[in-house]
Amino acid sequence: MQNLMGEIHLQEAAGVMRDIWYAYAEGFLPKMTGTAADDSILEQIDDTLPRGWTASIMPDGTVLAGHPVWANNDMKLIVCHINREGQQVVFERPLD
């Protein structure tokens, strides 16, 4: 059941990230500067994601979100990444 819930949250996060990418690409979101000035908009974006996910938008239009998980006795980070051309990939990274 836990895996099913995790997959549902991943699908939800991926869908939200696609919407965020589109909104940024079309100019509906302010341009990111890569500074603390972006924090308020990123906090609002985080509120739209499933619990535990954190988003980021790079000034070049790349969007990504991450969520830490405990799997196989290791901490890992699940990452949903959409490059500025709109190509989406989901991968995991070890957290050391």
C-alpha positions as CSV (number, residue, x, y, z in Angstrom):
1,M,0.0,0.0,0.0
2,Q,2.9,2.4,0.8
3,N,4.3,1.9,-2.7
4,L,0.9,2.7,-4.3
5,M,0.6,5.9,-2.2
6,G,4.1,6.9,-3.1
7,E,3.4,6.3,-6.8
8,I,0.2,8.4,-6.6
9,H,2.1,11.2,-4.9
10,L,4.8,11.0,-7.5
11,Q,2.3,11.2,-10.3
12,E,0.6,14.1,-8.6
13,A,3.9,15.9,-8.1
14,A,4.9,15.3,-11.8
15,G,1.6,16.8,-13.0
16,V,2.0,19.8,-10.8
17,M,5.5,20.3,-12.0
18,R,4.4,20.1,-15.6
19,D,1.8,22.9,-14.9
20,I,4.5,25.0,-13.2
21,W,6.8,24.5,-16.1
22,Y,4.1,25.6,-18.6
23,A,3.2,28.6,-16.4
24,Y,6.8,29.7,-16.2
25,A,7.5,29.1,-19.9
26,E,4.4,31.2,-20.9
27,G,5.3,34.1,-18.6
28,F,2.5,33.6,-16.0
29,L,5.1,33.4,-13.2
30,P,7.7,36.1,-12.6
31,K,11.2,35.4,-13.9
32,M,13.4,33.7,-11.3
33,T,16.6,35.4,-10.2
34,G,18.2,32.6,-8.3
35,T,18.2,34.8,-5.2
36,A,16.3,35.0,-1.9
37,A,13.9,37.3,-3.8
38,D,12.4,34.1,-5.3
39,D,11.6,32.5,-1.9
40,S,8.0,33.8,-1.6
41,I,6.9,32.4,-5.0
42,L,8.7,29.1,-4.4
43,E,6.9,28.8,-1.1
44,Q,3.6,29.3,-2.9
45,I,4.6,26.6,-5.4
46,D,5.6,24.2,-2.6
47,D,2.1,24.6,-1.2
48,T,0.6,23.1,-4.4
49,L,2.8,20.0,-4.3
50,P,2.0,16.8,-2.3
51,R,3.3,17.0,1.3
52,G,7.0,16.6,1.6
53,W,7.9,17.8,-1.9
54,T,10.0,21.0,-2.5
55,A,10.2,22.8,-5.8
56,S,12.7,25.0,-7.5
57,I,12.7,27.0,-10.7
58,M,16.0,27.8,-12.3
59,P,16.3,31.2,-14.1
60,D,16.8,29.3,-17.5
61,G,13.3,27.7,-17.1
62,T,14.3,24.3,-15.7
63,V,11.9,23.2,-13.0
64,L,12.5,20.5,-10.5
65,A,11.0,19.1,-7.3
66,G,12.4,16.7,-4.8
67,H,11.1,14.4,-2.0
68,P,13.3,12.5,0.4
69,V,12.4,8.8,1.0
70,W,13.7,5.9,3.1
71,A,14.1,2.8,0.9
72,N,16.2,-0.3,1.3
73,N,17.9,1.1,4.5
74,D,19.1,4.2,2.7
75,M,17.9,7.8,2.4
76,K,17.2,8.8,-1.2
77,L,15.9,11.8,-3.0
78,I,13.2,11.4,-5.7
79,V,13.6,14.1,-8.2
80,C,11.1,15.2,-10.9
81,H,13.1,17.3,-13.4
82,I,11.7,19.2,-16.4
83,N,14.3,21.0,-18.6
84,R,13.6,24.3,-20.3
85,E,12.5,22.4,-23.5
86,G,9.8,20.6,-21.5
87,Q,11.4,17.1,-21.4
88,Q,10.5,15.5,-18.1
89,V,12.4,12.8,-16.2
90,V,12.1,11.3,-12.8
91,F,15.1,9.8,-11.0
92,E,16.5,9.0,-7.6
93,R,19.7,10.1,-5.9
94,P,21.3,8.8,-2.8
95,L,21.5,11.2,0.2
96,D,24.8,10.6,1.9
